[in-house]
Amino acid sequence: MAIKNIEREFVQCIRCKHGKYMQWFENPVVALCDINNDRQVAEAKRQCKWFEASAEEPVIEHFDSYS
């Protein structure tokens, strides 16, 4: 069995085609996953079995209130 490079297994939701991206005020961008309906900090590195790279720049919806 070959040893995998651990760093290649980490991805960012902001680079995935399954996310919708939101930002409130100057807070970090949040990604809402279309597959598992989970919210994550979009630029945090994480492991995800559903990650598929997006060829497009992410569209971020900006909010100026929490309601």
C-alpha positions as CSV (number, residue, x, y, z in Angstrom):
1,M,0.0,0.0,0.0
2,A,1.4,3.4,-1.0
3,I,1.8,6.2,1.6
4,K,-0.4,9.2,0.7
5,N,0.7,12.8,1.0
6,I,-1.4,14.0,3.9
7,E,-1.4,17.6,2.7
8,R,-3.1,16.7,-0.5
9,E,-6.1,15.3,1.4
10,F,-7.0,18.7,2.9
11,V,-9.4,20.9,0.8
12,Q,-11.2,24.2,1.2
13,C,-14.9,24.5,0.8
14,I,-14.4,27.8,-1.1
15,R,-12.9,25.8,-3.9
16,C,-15.7,23.2,-4.2
17,K,-18.6,23.2,-6.7
18,H,-21.1,22.0,-4.1
19,G,-21.1,25.1,-1.9
20,K,-23.1,28.2,-1.5
21,Y,-21.1,31.0,0.1
22,M,-22.3,33.7,2.5
23,Q,-20.7,36.4,4.6
24,W,-22.0,38.6,7.3
25,F,-20.3,41.9,7.9
26,E,-16.5,41.3,8.0
27,N,-16.7,37.8,9.4
28,P,-15.2,34.8,7.6
29,V,-17.0,33.4,4.6
30,V,-19.3,30.5,5.4
31,A,-20.0,27.6,3.0
32,L,-23.3,25.8,2.9
33,C,-22.8,22.3,1.4
34,D,-25.5,21.2,-1.1
35,I,-24.7,17.6,-0.4
36,N,-24.8,17.3,3.4
37,N,-26.5,20.6,4.3
38,D,-23.6,21.4,6.7
39,R,-22.0,24.9,7.3
40,Q,-18.3,25.3,7.4
41,V,-15.8,28.2,7.4
42,A,-15.2,28.3,3.7
43,E,-11.4,28.8,3.8
44,A,-10.6,26.4,6.6
45,K,-8.6,23.3,5.5
46,R,-10.5,20.1,6.1
47,Q,-11.0,16.6,4.7
48,C,-14.1,15.9,2.7
49,K,-15.1,12.9,0.6
50,W,-17.6,14.9,-1.5
51,F,-15.1,17.6,-2.6
52,E,-15.1,18.4,-6.3
53,A,-13.1,21.3,-7.5
54,S,-14.9,24.2,-9.1
55,A,-13.5,25.9,-12.2
56,E,-15.4,29.1,-11.5
57,E,-14.7,31.9,-9.0
58,P,-17.1,31.6,-6.0
59,V,-20.0,33.9,-5.7
60,I,-20.3,35.2,-2.2
61,E,-23.7,36.6,-0.9
62,H,-23.1,39.4,1.5
63,F,-25.4,40.2,4.4
64,D,-25.6,43.3,6.6
65,S,-27.8,41.9,9.4
66,Y,-28.3,38.5,11.1
67,S,-32.1,38.3,10.6
